[in-house]
Amino acid sequence: ISTLPIEITFEEFKEVFNKDALLIDCRIAEEHEESHIESSILLPMQQLSVRITELDQHVDTSIYIYCRTGNRSCTFAQYLRTIGFAKSQSITGGFETWGERI
C-alpha cells in the first residue's frame, strides 16, 4: 500500500523526477507524436493490459504518468497501484499543464 498521493503537481514532479524514475505518456500514439515530454515512453492506456510485462522490472521504481488533462493518467496510476506498483503517480493537469509552464 502506497503512502504517496495518487496525484502529483507539475511543480512537485519537477522537484522529484530523476534518471532512475520512469515517465509514461499514456495518450495515444498520434497525441504523443504531435508533442510529448522529453524522456517519456509511450504506453497508451488502451495497450496497458497487453504490454504490462514491459513494466515488470520497474515495480519498485517511481513511475510518473501523464495524459492530456490528467484523467487517463490518474486511472492508469490507480490501476498500477492495484497490481503492486506502489510508487505510481499521475501528473495533475497532464500535458496541458506542462505546456502552459514551459
Contacts in CASP RR format, 6 or more apart in sequence:
PFRMAT RR
TARGET T0000
AUTHOR 0000-0000-0000
METHOD contacts of the structure
MODEL  1
ISTLPIEITFEEFKEVFNKDALLIDCRIAEEHEESHIESSILLPMQQLSV
RITELDQHVDTSIYIYCRTGNRSCTFAQYLRTIGFAKSQSITGGFETWGE
RI
1 86 0 8 1.000
2 81 0 8 1.000
2 86 0 8 1.000
2 87 0 8 1.000
2 88 0 8 1.000
4 86 0 8 1.000
4 87 0 8 1.000
4 89 0 8 1.000
5 89 0 8 1.000
6 74 0 8 1.000
6 77 0 8 1.000
6 78 0 8 1.000
6 81 0 8 1.000
6 89 0 8 1.000
6 90 0 8 1.000
7 74 0 8 1.000
7 77 0 8 1.000
7 89 0 8 1.000
7 90 0 8 1.000
7 91 0 8 1.000
7 92 0 8 1.000
8 16 0 8 1.000
8 64 0 8 1.000
8 89 0 8 1.000
8 90 0 8 1.000
8 91 0 8 1.000
8 92 0 8 1.000
9 91 0 8 1.000
9 92 0 8 1.000
10 91 0 8 1.000
10 92 0 8 1.000
10 93 0 8 1.000
10 94 0 8 1.000
10 97 0 8 1.000
10 98 0 8 1.000
10 101 0 8 1.000
13 64 0 8 1.000
13 89 0 8 1.000
13 91 0 8 1.000
16 62 0 8 1.000
17 23 0 8 1.000
17 64 0 8 1.000
20 61 0 8 1.000
20 62 0 8 1.000
21 61 0 8 1.000
21 62 0 8 1.000
21 63 0 8 1.000
21 64 0 8 1.000
22 41 0 8 1.000
22 55 0 8 1.000
22 58 0 8 1.000
22 61 0 8 1.000
22 62 0 8 1.000
22 63 0 8 1.000
22 64 0 8 1.000
23 37 0 8 1.000
23 39 0 8 1.000
23 40 0 8 1.000
23 41 0 8 1.000
23 63 0 8 1.000
23 64 0 8 1.000
23 65 0 8 1.000
23 66 0 8 1.000
24 40 0 8 1.000
24 41 0 8 1.000
24 42 0 8 1.000
24 43 0 8 1.000
24 63 0 8 1.000
24 64 0 8 1.000
24 65 0 8 1.000
24 66 0 8 1.000
24 76 0 8 1.000
25 31 0 8 1.000
25 32 0 8 1.000
25 36 0 8 1.000
25 37 0 8 1.000
25 40 0 8 1.000
25 41 0 8 1.000
25 42 0 8 1.000
25 43 0 8 1.000
25 65 0 8 1.000
25 66 0 8 1.000
25 67 0 8 1.000
25 95 0 8 1.000
26 43 0 8 1.000
26 44 0 8 1.000
26 45 0 8 1.000
26 48 0 8 1.000
26 65 0 8 1.000
26 66 0 8 1.000
26 67 0 8 1.000
26 72 0 8 1.000
26 73 0 8 1.000
26 76 0 8 1.000
27 42 0 8 1.000
27 44 0 8 1.000
27 45 0 8 1.000
27 66 0 8 1.000
27 67 0 8 1.000
27 68 0 8 1.000
27 72 0 8 1.000
27 95 0 8 1.000
28 44 0 8 1.000
28 46 0 8 1.000
29 42 0 8 1.000
29 44 0 8 1.000
31 68 0 8 1.000
31 95 0 8 1.000
32 40 0 8 1.000
32 42 0 8 1.000
35 95 0 8 1.000
36 42 0 8 1.000
36 95 0 8 1.000
37 66 0 8 1.000
37 95 0 8 1.000
37 98 0 8 1.000
40 66 0 8 1.000
43 51 0 8 1.000
43 54 0 8 1.000
43 55 0 8 1.000
45 67 0 8 1.000
45 72 0 8 1.000
45 75 0 8 1.000
45 76 0 8 1.000
48 76 0 8 1.000
48 79 0 8 1.000
52 83 0 8 1.000
55 63 0 8 1.000
55 80 0 8 1.000
55 85 0 8 1.000
58 85 0 8 1.000
59 84 0 8 1.000
59 85 0 8 1.000
60 87 0 8 1.000
61 87 0 8 1.000
62 87 0 8 1.000
62 89 0 8 1.000
63 77 0 8 1.000
63 80 0 8 1.000
63 85 0 8 1.000
63 87 0 8 1.000
63 88 0 8 1.000
63 89 0 8 1.000
64 89 0 8 1.000
64 90 0 8 1.000
64 91 0 8 1.000
65 73 0 8 1.000
65 76 0 8 1.000
65 77 0 8 1.000
65 80 0 8 1.000
65 88 0 8 1.000
65 89 0 8 1.000
65 90 0 8 1.000
65 91 0 8 1.000
66 73 0 8 1.000
66 90 0 8 1.000
66 91 0 8 1.000
66 94 0 8 1.000
66 95 0 8 1.000
66 98 0 8 1.000
67 73 0 8 1.000
67 76 0 8 1.000
67 94 0 8 1.000
67 95 0 8 1.000
68 94 0 8 1.000
68 95 0 8 1.000
68 96 0 8 1.000
69 93 0 8 1.000
69 94 0 8 1.000
69 95 0 8 1.000
69 96 0 8 1.000
70 90 0 8 1.000
70 91 0 8 1.000
70 92 0 8 1.000
70 93 0 8 1.000
70 94 0 8 1.000
73 90 0 8 1.000
73 91 0 8 1.000
73 94 0 8 1.000
74 90 0 8 1.000
76 88 0 8 1.000
76 90 0 8 1.000
77 88 0 8 1.000
77 89 0 8 1.000
77 90 0 8 1.000
80 88 0 8 1.000
81 88 0 8 1.000
91 97 0 8 1.000
91 98 0 8 1.000
END
